[in-house]
Amino acid sequence: MKQEKNISSVFKAFLKIENGYKGGKTIALGAGINKGYKLSSNENPLGPCPAAVLAIKKSLDKLHIYPDATDIRLREALVAYYENRLYVDEFICADSGSEIIDLIIKGFIREGDEVIVSSPCFVPYQMFSRWAGAKIVDVPLVEESYSLNIEGIIDAINPKTRIVFLTSPNNPTGTYIPKKTLETLLHKIPADVIVVFDEVYWHFADAQDYTQALPYISQYKNIIAVNSFSKTYGLAALRVGYAYMDVEVATYLRQLCKPFLISLPALEGAIAALKDKKFIDRTIATISEERTFMEGKFKEMNIQYYPSQANFFLIKPPISSAEFIAFLEQKGISVRPVDNFGAINKVRITIGNREANTALVNAIKKISLFNASIVCVEIT
């Protein structure tokens, strides 16, 4: 008997078949290139946290046993890391910061709800929200400075608004939300609108008026701070993330956490990484030093860049972004196009170690030799 309908008739209308999230390219070495440098994914230039590696190795003989059913041991370690400024029940943990974002969306978004983003921004905010049937309302950053359009965000909020995504430092721009700006927003955003404050790169921020969400958790029950072990701790492959928030909100969201969600190696590695202050401090110092080095080189080469509070830079290359990326790939260097983030014809470059950064500078100088007539100024 011939079927009248096909399988696609039961697909959800808002789940369109389209290109999904694409990570930074790995290095493909061409002829004559002996060493490559991956500067496309904001990974730790020092490698993984040594204490985490040791803890992971010790866990390997237990791979035949199910891991902890819950995240309680990691939450207890986080309480100690935050020096008891938060309670154990104010944390939730999951397998990556992206998974935390997905949990929040599952917990609060119904089909037809609205979420507010400010592009350029992390692609999963929009992608995951669309998966839940939400309408994306984009209030773009002010392009000249990539600062928040506060009034635009407030004006965009309506009864259908469920989530406002904020990021500080922001990916891919490297810019941050000053303390007064955040306080203004929190005061004006309705209490029933969730504020997702993505602070994954907070360790690298050193601006005097930078702030985490931490001081506001007790006052604003609608703010959720998202964090990750991928950057500062060098554990991107483990996929571990966490968030902190008001205990009532955390208790609600924890109902969505699957049992045995975090693998044993990931759990042990994350707990050990939190205690490795020496590695954390060395990572922060390395990024700070190399960020200053790269700023100086960008100025020397008249490369238009945006001051960064993260472990990467957003630049406008002296040639088209596609040509720039292709040229660097020929030199064994991978960087990230960010048109899909909303930063058209710009490129995100991870801050590597001195060897990688020097290789990048030397490659850009070769481009500049053929584009000496192009005048690029630093955005201030």
LOGU-546026 format. One record per residue (C-alpha): residue in three letters; x, y, z. Coordinates in steps of 0.2 Angstrom, whole numbers, padded with zeros to 4 digits, always signed. Example, Ala and Ser with C-alpha at 12.3 -4.5 7.8 and 13.67 -1.06 7.14 Angstrom:
BEGIN
ALA+0062-0022+0039 SER+0068-0005+0036 
//
This chain:
BEGIN
MET+0000+0000+0000 LYS+0007+0017-0005 GLN+0010+0029+0009 GLU+0002+0046+0008 LYS+0015+0055+0019 ASN+0034+0053+0021 ILE+0044+0053+0037 SER+0048+0072+0035 SER+0030+0076+0039 VAL+0033+0073+0057 PHE+0048+0084+0058 LYS+0047+0099+0069 ALA+0045+0114+0058 PHE+0058+0124+0067 LEU+0071+0111+0066 LYS+0078+0115+0049 ILE+0091+0105+0041 GLU+0106+0117+0040 ASN+0124+0118+0044 GLY+0127+0116+0062 TYR+0141+0122+0073 LYS+0159+0121+0066 GLY+0174+0121+0077 GLY+0191+0129+0074 LYS+0201+0120+0060 THR+0215+0108+0065 ILE+0232+0110+0056 ALA+0235+0102+0039 LEU+0253+0104+0035 GLY+0258+0108+0017 ALA+0274+0105+0008 GLY+0289+0112+0016 ILE+0280+0116+0032 ASN+0287+0106+0047 LYS+0277+0113+0061 GLY+0259+0119+0063 TYR+0250+0131+0075 LYS+0232+0129+0079 LEU+0226+0146+0084 SER+0208+0144+0080 SER+0199+0137+0096 ASN+0205+0147+0111 GLU+0214+0132+0118 ASN+0227+0133+0132 PRO+0244+0136+0125 LEU+0252+0127+0140 GLY+0243+0111+0137 PRO+0232+0102+0150 CYS+0233+0105+0168 PRO+0246+0092+0175 ALA+0236+0088+0191 ALA+0221+0084+0180 VAL+0232+0073+0169 LEU+0238+0063+0184 ALA+0221+0061+0192 ILE+0214+0055+0175 LYS+0228+0042+0174 LYS+0224+0036+0191 SER+0206+0034+0186 LEU+0209+0023+0171 ASP+0209+0006+0180 LYS+0191+0010+0185 LEU+0184+0012+0167 HIS+0173-0004+0169 ILE+0163+0004+0183 TYR+0150+0017+0181 PRO+0155+0035+0187 ASP+0147+0045+0201 ALA+0128+0045+0198 THR+0128+0064+0202 ASP+0140+0079+0201 ILE+0140+0081+0220 ARG+0159+0079+0222 LEU+0163+0092+0209 ARG+0151+0104+0217 GLU+0159+0102+0234 ALA+0176+0105+0225 LEU+0169+0121+0217 VAL+0163+0127+0234 ALA+0181+0126+0241 TYR+0187+0134+0225 TYR+0175+0149+0227 GLU+0181+0150+0246 ASN+0163+0146+0252 ARG+0155+0161+0244 LEU+0143+0149+0236 TYR+0134+0134+0243 VAL+0135+0117+0236 ASP+0116+0117+0230 GLU+0119+0133+0220 PHE+0130+0124+0207 ILE+0125+0112+0193 CYS+0138+0103+0183 ALA+0137+0095+0166 ASP+0148+0089+0151 SER+0153+0106+0145 GLY+0148+0124+0146 SER+0138+0121+0130 GLU+0128+0107+0139 ILE+0125+0119+0153 ILE+0117+0132+0140 ASP+0107+0118+0133 LEU+0100+0113+0150 ILE+0095+0131+0153 ILE+0086+0132+0137 LYS+0077+0115+0140 GLY+0072+0122+0157 PHE+0065+0138+0152 ILE+0061+0139+0133 ARG+0044+0134+0126 GLU+0040+0134+0107 GLY+0037+0152+0102 ASP+0046+0160+0117 GLU+0059+0173+0113 VAL+0078+0175+0117 ILE+0089+0190+0116 VAL+0107+0189+0109 SER+0119+0202+0105 SER+0129+0198+0090 PRO+0143+0195+0086 CYS+0141+0181+0099 PHE+0144+0162+0103 VAL+0134+0153+0090 PRO+0126+0140+0101 TYR+0115+0153+0110 GLN+0105+0155+0094 MET+0107+0137+0088 PHE+0101+0128+0104 SER+0087+0141+0106 ARG+0081+0137+0088 TRP+0081+0118+0092 ALA+0068+0122+0106 GLY+0057+0132+0094 ALA+0062+0150+0101 LYS+0062+0166+0091 ILE+0079+0174+0091 VAL+0079+0193+0094 ASP+0096+0200+0090 VAL+0101+0217+0098 PRO+0119+0219+0090 LEU+0134+0225+0099 VAL+0138+0243+0095 GLU+0150+0239+0080 GLU+0164+0253+0083 SER+0167+0247+0101 TYR+0157+0230+0102 SER+0149+0237+0118 LEU+0132+0232+0123 ASN+0117+0242+0117 ILE+0108+0243+0134 GLU+0093+0252+0129 GLY+0091+0241+0114 ILE+0091+0226+0125 ILE+0078+0233+0137 ASP+0067+0239+0123 ALA+0067+0222+0115 ILE+0060+0213+0131 ASN+0042+0209+0130 PRO+0030+0196+0138 LYS+0037+0182+0127 THR+0055+0185+0132 ARG+0062+0171+0142 ILE+0081+0173+0141 VAL+0094+0186+0138 PHE+0111+0180+0134 LEU+0126+0191+0140 THR+0144+0186+0138 SER+0159+0194+0147 PRO+0173+0193+0140 ASN+0163+0190+0124 ASN+0167+0177+0111 PRO+0173+0182+0097 THR+0176+0201+0101 GLY+0186+0199+0117 THR+0176+0214+0124 TYR+0168+0214+0141 ILE+0153+0221+0151 PRO+0159+0234+0163 LYS+0152+0232+0181 LYS+0140+0248+0180 THR+0133+0242+0164 LEU+0129+0225+0171 GLU+0121+0232+0186 THR+0110+0244+0175 LEU+0104+0229+0165 LEU+0101+0218+0180 HIS+0091+0232+0188 LYS+0080+0234+0172 ILE+0078+0216+0166 PRO+0061+0209+0173 ALA+0063+0196+0187 ASP+0055+0182+0176 VAL+0068+0184+0162 ILE+0083+0173+0164 VAL+0100+0182+0162 VAL+0113+0169+0156 PHE+0129+0177+0160 ASP+0143+0167+0151 GLU+0159+0171+0160 VAL+0170+0156+0152 TYR+0185+0168+0149 TRP+0184+0177+0166 HIS+0201+0171+0172 PHE+0209+0182+0158 ALA+0200+0198+0162 ASP+0210+0211+0171 ALA+0200+0227+0168 GLN+0197+0236+0184 ASP+0178+0237+0181 TYR+0177+0219+0176 THR+0165+0208+0186 GLN+0159+0191+0187 ALA+0141+0187+0191 LEU+0146+0181+0208 PRO+0142+0197+0218 TYR+0124+0197+0211 ILE+0118+0179+0214 SER+0110+0183+0231 GLN+0101+0199+0225 TYR+0095+0193+0208 LYS+0087+0176+0207 ASN+0086+0176+0188 ILE+0105+0177+0184 ILE+0114+0161+0179 ALA+0133+0161+0177 VAL+0141+0149+0165 ASN+0158+0142+0166 SER+0170+0129+0158 PHE+0185+0119+0161 SER+0191+0120+0143 LYS+0201+0136+0143 THR+0210+0140+0159 TYR+0212+0122+0164 GLY+0217+0116+0147 LEU+0204+0102+0148 ALA+0194+0105+0132 ALA+0194+0087+0127 LEU+0186+0082+0144 ARG+0170+0092+0141 VAL+0166+0098+0158 GLY+0157+0114+0163 TYR+0147+0121+0177 ALA+0136+0135+0182 TYR+0131+0144+0198 MET+0114+0153+0202 ASP+0101+0155+0215 VAL+0098+0138+0224 GLU+0079+0138+0219 VAL+0084+0139+0201 ALA+0098+0126+0202 THR+0087+0114+0211 TYR+0074+0116+0197 LEU+0087+0114+0183 ARG+0096+0099+0191 GLN+0080+0089+0187 LEU+0086+0089+0169 CYS+0104+0082+0173 LYS+0105+0064+0168 PRO+0112+0051+0180 PHE+0130+0047+0176 LEU+0132+0063+0166 ILE+0150+0066+0169 SER+0163+0052+0165 LEU+0175+0047+0179 PRO+0190+0053+0170 ALA+0182+0070+0167 LEU+0176+0071+0185 GLU+0192+0067+0193 GLY+0202+0078+0181 ALA+0190+0093+0184 ILE+0192+0091+0203 ALA+0211+0090+0203 ALA+0212+0105+0191 LEU+0202+0116+0203 LYS+0216+0113+0216 ASP+0231+0116+0204 LYS+0233+0135+0208 LYS+0251+0135+0201 PHE+0245+0130+0184 ILE+0230+0142+0184 ASP+0242+0156+0189 ARG+0254+0151+0176 THR+0241+0151+0162 ILE+0234+0168+0167 ALA+0251+0175+0167 THR+0256+0168+0150 ILE+0240+0174+0142 SER+0243+0192+0150 GLU+0261+0193+0144 GLU+0257+0186+0126 ARG+0242+0197+0124 THR+0253+0212+0128 PHE+0266+0205+0115 MET+0252+0203+0102 GLU+0245+0220+0105 GLY+0262+0228+0102 LYS+0265+0218+0086 PHE+0247+0222+0079 LYS+0251+0241+0082 GLU+0268+0239+0073 MET+0260+0231+0058 ASN+0245+0243+0057 ILE+0233+0229+0060 GLN+0216+0234+0065 TYR+0212+0224+0081 TYR+0200+0225+0096 PRO+0207+0227+0113 SER+0204+0210+0122 GLN+0200+0204+0139 ALA+0201+0186+0134 ASN+0214+0173+0127 PHE+0211+0178+0109 PHE+0210+0194+0098 LEU+0197+0199+0085 ILE+0205+0208+0070 LYS+0201+0215+0053 PRO+0214+0208+0042 PRO+0223+0218+0028 ILE+0215+0207+0015 SER+0199+0198+0014 SER+0196+0186+0029 ALA+0195+0171+0017 GLU+0211+0176+0008 PHE+0219+0179+0025 ILE+0214+0162+0032 ALA+0220+0153+0017 PHE+0237+0162+0017 LEU+0240+0157+0035 GLU+0235+0139+0032 GLN+0248+0138+0019 LYS+0260+0143+0032 GLY+0254+0130+0044 ILE+0243+0142+0055 SER+0225+0140+0058 VAL+0214+0154+0064 ARG+0195+0156+0065 PRO+0183+0165+0053 VAL+0169+0172+0063 ASP+0156+0178+0049 ASN+0144+0165+0057 PHE+0146+0173+0074 GLY+0141+0190+0066 ALA+0158+0198+0064 ILE+0158+0200+0045 ASN+0175+0199+0036 LYS+0184+0198+0053 VAL+0195+0184+0060 ARG+0197+0177+0078 ILE+0215+0173+0083 THR+0219+0163+0099 ILE+0234+0169+0109 GLY+0247+0155+0108 ASN+0264+0153+0116 ARG+0278+0164+0110 GLU+0283+0152+0097 ALA+0266+0151+0089 ASN+0263+0170+0091 THR+0280+0174+0083 ALA+0276+0163+0068 LEU+0259+0171+0066 VAL+0267+0189+0066 ASN+0280+0183+0053 ALA+0267+0177+0042 ILE+0256+0192+0043 LYS+0271+0203+0039 LYS+0273+0194+0023 ILE+0255+0198+0019 SER+0258+0216+0024 LEU+0273+0218+0012 PHE+0260+0216-0002 ASN+0248+0228+0006 ALA+0258+0242+0012 SER+0246+0255+0005 ILE+0232+0249+0016 VAL+0230+0260+0032 CYS+0223+0251+0047 VAL+0221+0259+0064 GLU+0218+0252+0081 ILE+0200+0253+0087 THR+0199+0262+0103 
//
